[in-house]
Amino acid sequence: MSEDSTNQEDQINEKGTEKEQESKKPKYSFIEDLPGVGPATSQKLRDLGYHTVESLAMATARELEPVGVSEKKAFQIIEAARSAIGVNFIRADELYRMRQTVQRLTTGSKAVDRMINGGLETQTITEFYGEYGSGKSQFCHQLCVNVQLPPERGGLNGGALYVDTENTFRLERIVQMAKHLGLDPEQVVKNIIYAEAYTSDHQMFLLENADEIIKTNNIKLIVIDSLTAHFRSEYIGREMLATRQQKLNKHMHKLIALARAFNTVAVVTNQVMAKPDQFFGDVTHPIGGHIVGHTSHTRIYLRRASHGQVRIARLVSSPYLPEGEEILKVTENGIEDVTEEEKAAKSRGR
């Protein structure tokens, strides 16, 4: 038998196996369809913020305690939800094929996209941190527009969910950016679901009850701008640090669960603090400590250049990419690349 025919046979067998696995997978469209979930239990689950099978698949048995079910039954419900979306042990080659479903969203800057290997990944959290005026919210606004572009233009053909904690969201900016990209501003605005969070608990509540909104509105981008503002202002002093970190940890894990369940891009912005006791290097550090650092998959540090609209984006950490640095600019049109002339002027210190 020739090598070509052997390869074809392997491919047919692989496809057949995949189809068999698909056919064996139980399909549950609604949480009421799950074994052991009756009308009373489903209502309690919705009250807890679990409106979809996808969100239940990412839950823990302890989180279902308020529903009043036993630990054993909670495990059964979660396992059934996981079986419906294929959360299980898999071979690395199967994981590689699954990774092909990860999509990328353009930032608007080709230079920054190159630095992060083509754009922001779905199913992960990207964190932008920097001082006031460094361009964090500008990136968030730009991404809300970019996500509505078709894939061939770097978009995801989806909507955006925007949680605003510092009252920095401006529709005027969205309209400017949409016009520049040749999109209908009215339609772009309709595809952004907005909520202002007034406290840290309200912020957590909004995210915990977002699963149905994400599913019904084809949300492909979740933005929290900023992640730490309320936590920083409400939990003051060393004695409150442990409580603050526990809540932040829970909040971020909910975000990553939603990003994975619905194959969305998750973006958070973060405030910074200065460390005056640090004598060498940059004294600017993001808020949230190791909790935020470990949960954010990609961290990008934004800072102003010495002049005008130019910003510097530095890739601080990534699971698989090296550190890097690129320059960009924030204009009326949004996030744009710096021209060669502007790069030359910057290198001359103008």
N, C-alpha and C positions, 0 to 999 in steps of 0.2 A: 504493500500500500504506500502511495506517495506521501511526502510530508504535508503537501497542501490538503489532500483529502483527510489526513489525520487531524489537521488543525480545524478543518470544517466540521468534522465529526465531534471534536471537543467543544466547539462553539455551540453546535446543536444540542449536545448533552447539557452544557451549562445553561442554555436558554430553557431547556426542558426542566432542569432542576429548579431554576428560578420560578418558572410558572407553577410547578408543583408546590413550592414553598408558599407562593402567593395564594394558591387555591386553599392551602391548609390554614392560612391565617384567618382567624375569626374576624368578621367585620362588625364594628360597633360604631354607628353614626352618632348616637346620643348617649349620655351617661345613663339614661334609663334602660338602655339596651344591655348594659353590663350585668353579668350574673350577680345576683344578690343585692341589686340596687332597685328598690321599689320607689313609689312616688314620694313617700315620706323621707327616705334617705337621700333621694336625688335633690329634694328641696333643701335639705340641710347642707348638702355638698355645695349647692349654688350659693347658699348664704355664706359659706366659707370662702367662696371665690372660685370654685371649680365648676365651670360651665361647660367644659368640653372634655372629650376623651383624652385629647393630647395633654391638657394640663394635669389631669389625674395620673397619667402615665409617669409624670415627673414628680409626683408627690411622694411623701414618706408616710409610713403607717402612723407615726406619732402625730403628724399634721391632721389626720382624720379622727383623732380622739374626740374632739368636740361633737362629732356626728353621733356618737353613742354606740358605735360598732366595736366589736371585739378586735383585738390586735390581729387575730387569725383572719377574720373577715376582711379587715382593712387590707391585709396582704393580698387576699384573693381578688379584691376589687382592683387594686393597683396592678397586679400581675395580668389580669384580664385586659386592662387598658394598655399595658405595655405590649401584650401580644398583638393587639390591634394595630399598633404602629411600628412593630418590629424592633423593640428594644430587647436585645438578647446577646448572648455570646456569639461572636462571629469570627471567621478567619480573617487574617490580615489582608488577604487579597480581596475579600468581600468588602472590608473596610475601605480599601483603596477605591473600589468601584462606587461605594457610597459617597466617598469624598468628592467624586465627580459631580454630585448634586449640589455641592457648596458653590454658591454664586458670589459674584463680586460687584461692589457698587463704587462707581468712580467718585473721587472727591472733588472733581472739577479741575484739578491740577495734574497734568501728565507726569510731572516730576515726582510729586508725592505718591501718585499711583505706582510708579516704578519702584519707589522706595519700599512700598508695602506689597509688592508682588502683584500688582494689577488692580488694587482697590480694597475696600473694606469687605471682609468675609462675612457671610451669613453664618449663623450658629455660634458666633463668638461675640465677646464684648470688646469694643474699641474705646479706649479712654483718651480724651484730649485734656491736658492740663496746662495751666499757665497763668500768668498774672492777669489782672483786669486789663481789658483792651488788647489782648494778644490774638484774638480772633476765634475763640472757642465757639461762641454762639453763632458767628458767621458761618463756620463750618456746618453747624447743625442746620441752619436755615438752607444752606446750599444742598445738603444731603436730602432734605425734605423735598426739594425740587428734582434733584438728580434721580431719586428712586423711582420717579414717575416716567423717566425716559425708557425707551425700548432697550433690550439687552445689547443690541448692536451699537448703541450710543453710551453704553456703560451703566444703564439703569436696570431696574428689576420689574418694570411694569406694575408697580404696586403703590400702595398708599403709605402714609407715615403716621405714627402715634407719637405725639409730642407732650411730655410732662414738663411743665415750666415751674421752677421753684423760685426764680428771682425776677419774674415779670420782665424778661428780656425778649420774649417772642414778639416779632413785629411783622404783620401781614404786608406792610409796605415793602419790606425787604424781599419777601417771597414773590411779590408781583414783579419787582425789578428783575430778579434772577430768572423768573419764568419767561418774561418778555425777551430777555437776552438769549435764551435757549430756544426761542421760537415756539413756546408752549402757550396754551390758552390760560391766562392767569386765573380766570374764574373756575376753570376745571381743576387746576392745580390746587387752589385753595380748598375746593370741595373734598379733595383726596387727603387732606390733613386733618386728623382727629386730635383736638387740642384739649388739655386739661391743666389748670393751674393748681398746684399743690400748696396748701396754706401751712401745713405742719409736716414733720417727718412721718407721723402716723398716717396723715392723709395721703402723703406721697406713697407710702407702703400699701395703703388700701387701694389706691388707684391701680397700681401694678397688679395686685392680687386679684383684681376683678376685671382684668383687661383681656382675658383669653377669648371670650366670645366676641368682643369688639375686633380683636385681631383677625379672627377667623372670618367673620361676616364682611369685613371691609378690605380683605386682601392686603393687610398690613405687611409690608416688607422691611420697614425700618421703625425701630423703637428708640426714641431719644429721651434721655433724662438730663435736663440742663437747669441747675447743676445737681449732681448726685449728693454732695455733702453739705450744701448750704444750710439746710434746716437742722441736720444732725449737729453741725458745728455750733450753731447758735443756741440750741436747746440743751445739749449735754455739755455743760461747762464744768471744768475742774477734773482733777485726776480721779476723784472718787466716782465720777460718772463715765469714765473712759470705757470700762468693761461693758457696761450696758449699751453704750453707743456702738461699740464695735460688734457686739452680738446682733444688734438690729441691722446694722449695715451689711453684715455677713448674710443674714436672712434675706434682705432686700436684693442683694446682688445675685444670690443663688436663685431667687425667683425670676430675675431678669434673664439669666442664662438658661433656665428651664424653658421659658417662653421662646427664646431665640432658637433653641434646638427643636422644640416641638413644632414650631411654625416656619422653620427655615428663614428666619429674618436676621437682618443686621441689627445689632444692639450697640448704641453709642451713648456714652456718658461723658459729661464734662466735670472737671474737678477743680476746686480752688487750691491755692498753694499757701505755704507758710515759709517764713525765712528761718534759717538756723544760724543765729549769729555766732555760735560757738564753733562753727565750721570754718577753718582758716583757709582751706584750699578748695578750688573748684566752685561750682555753682551752689549758692546757699539756698536756692529755691527748691522746695520739696512739696509733693502733692499731699493733700490731707487724706486721712483714712488708714495710713500705715500699711502693715503687711496684709490686712484683710482685703483692702481694695487692690493692692499690688498683685496678690496671688490670683484674684478672681478676674481681673482684667487680662485678656489674652494679648492685646496689642496696646501699648502705651505710647502716646505721641505728645511730646513736650513742645508747646508753641511759645514763641517769644517775638517781641518786636525787634526789627533791625534798627539801625541808628537813624533811619530816615523814612519818612512817608508811609506808603502803603505796604511796604515790604515786610514779610514775616518769615521766620525761620521755623521749620518743622523738623523735629529730631525724633527718630524712632528710638525709643529708650529700651523697650523690651518687646520680644515676640517669641512664640514657641519655636520658630524655625528660621527666622530672618536675622541677619546681622544688623547691628546698630548702623544708622545712617542719618544723613542730614540733607535737607533740600530747602531751597528758598522759593517763596511764592508771594503773591500779593493779593490784598483784599481791596476790590474796587467797587464801583457802583454796580457793575455786572455780576459781582460775586467773587468766588475763589478763582484766580487765574494764575497762569505761569508767568514768570518774570522773563522779559526779553533778554537777548544777549547783550544789548547795550546797557540795560539796567544792571545786569550781572557785572559787567565791566566797571560801571560806575561804583557799584558797591565794593568791588575789590580794591578800587582806588580810594575808598573811604569817604566818598562824597555823601 
